[in-house]
Amino acid sequence: MLNLRDMQYSDIAAVAKLEQSATEFPWSVKNFEDSLKANHKAWVFLNDAQQIYAFTIVQKVVDEAHLLNICVAPNAQGNGFGRQILEHVINYANTVSSVLIVLEVRSSNKRAQNLYMRAGFNEMSIRKGYYPAKDGREDAVLMGLDLDLLSLFSEK
Ligand SMILES: CC(C)(COP(=O)(O)OP(=O)(O)OC[C@H]1O[C@@H](n2cnc3c(N)ncnc32)[C@H](O)[C@@H]1OP(=O)(O)O)[C@@H](O)C(=O)NCCC(=O)NCCS
């Protein structure tokens, strides 16, 4: 069972540091502040010592949920937390009656793409040069999970 709570402004320093340790192009502190200001749904996940080891941020837009960020600390990766956090996001999206969850992921980030595909996401399109990269720009894969379709399968 995940130990989680809403992200607070006072968590941002720790969350930004965590993301810096996990990705090459992390959000800035201001990105996190803007996200909380915009009332995006943001959770932090705590270990037994009540330290943050993961977070996720979701933006609800009409009947869609946009997964803006998901991150697990490097020393906690590979233990199924990413998968459980994604399940939490899917449950949330269902609770607020979203019909679709969408997200962008770097074309080189096969690990995250694997995680999303296992959860039932499909590739919808490619956004050319969406991300900054070491050598210029990198494409984003736009992925989506149709929740109506998912509920049809899970009812069987
Ligand atoms: C992507 C991320 C959230 C996954 O979190 P995690 O806790 O490691 O994920 P899990 O342990 O639940 O593993 C989920 C799936 O990832 C893949 N995976 C896990 N460990 C892996 C490894 N060492 N190598 C390759 N794939 C791996 C597998 O497909 C796994 O599914 P399975 O083991 O059930 O077959 C995490 O790696 C992360 O925070 N990465 C940096 C930030 C990032 O890339 N976020 C996504 C932005 S779109």
The ligand as an ORCA input file, in Angstrom:
! r2SCAN-3c Opt
* xyz 0 1
  C       9.958      5.552    -15.389
  C       9.965      5.350    -13.862
  C       8.913      6.256    -13.225
  C       9.627      3.875    -13.563
  O       9.587      3.719    -12.156
  P       9.994      2.332    -11.455
  O       9.566      2.415    -10.045
  O      11.408      2.021    -11.712
  O       9.061      1.347    -12.293
  P       8.659     -0.162    -11.909
  O       9.627     -0.755    -10.946
  O       7.204     -0.135    -11.543
  O       8.834     -0.873    -13.301
  C       7.855     -0.657    -14.278
  C       8.337     -1.167    -15.596
  O       9.517     -0.448    -15.964
  C      10.377     -1.324    -16.657
  N      11.613     -1.472    -15.895
  C      11.793     -1.577    -14.560
  N      13.082     -1.697    -14.275
  C      13.734     -1.641    -15.458
  C      15.102     -1.665    -15.840
  N      16.082     -1.786    -14.920
  N      15.412     -1.563    -17.148
  C      14.441     -1.448    -18.085
  N      13.127     -1.416    -17.792
  C      12.796     -1.502    -16.495
  C       9.687     -2.609    -16.793
  O       8.905     -2.605    -17.971
  C       8.775     -2.612    -15.615
  O       7.712     -3.438    -15.799
  P       7.771     -4.969    -15.275
  O       8.965     -5.119    -14.374
  O       6.517     -5.115    -14.538
  O       7.869     -5.756    -16.519
  C      11.376      5.615    -13.270
  O      12.316      4.871    -13.985
  C      11.785      7.073    -13.270
  O      11.439      7.839    -12.378
  N      12.560      7.482    -14.301
  C      13.064      8.858    -14.382
  C      11.948      9.832    -14.656
  C      11.179      9.461    -15.900
  O      11.732      9.022    -16.896
  N       9.851      9.675    -15.829
  C       8.965      9.440    -16.965
  C       8.827     10.689    -17.747
  S       7.676     10.489    -19.095
*
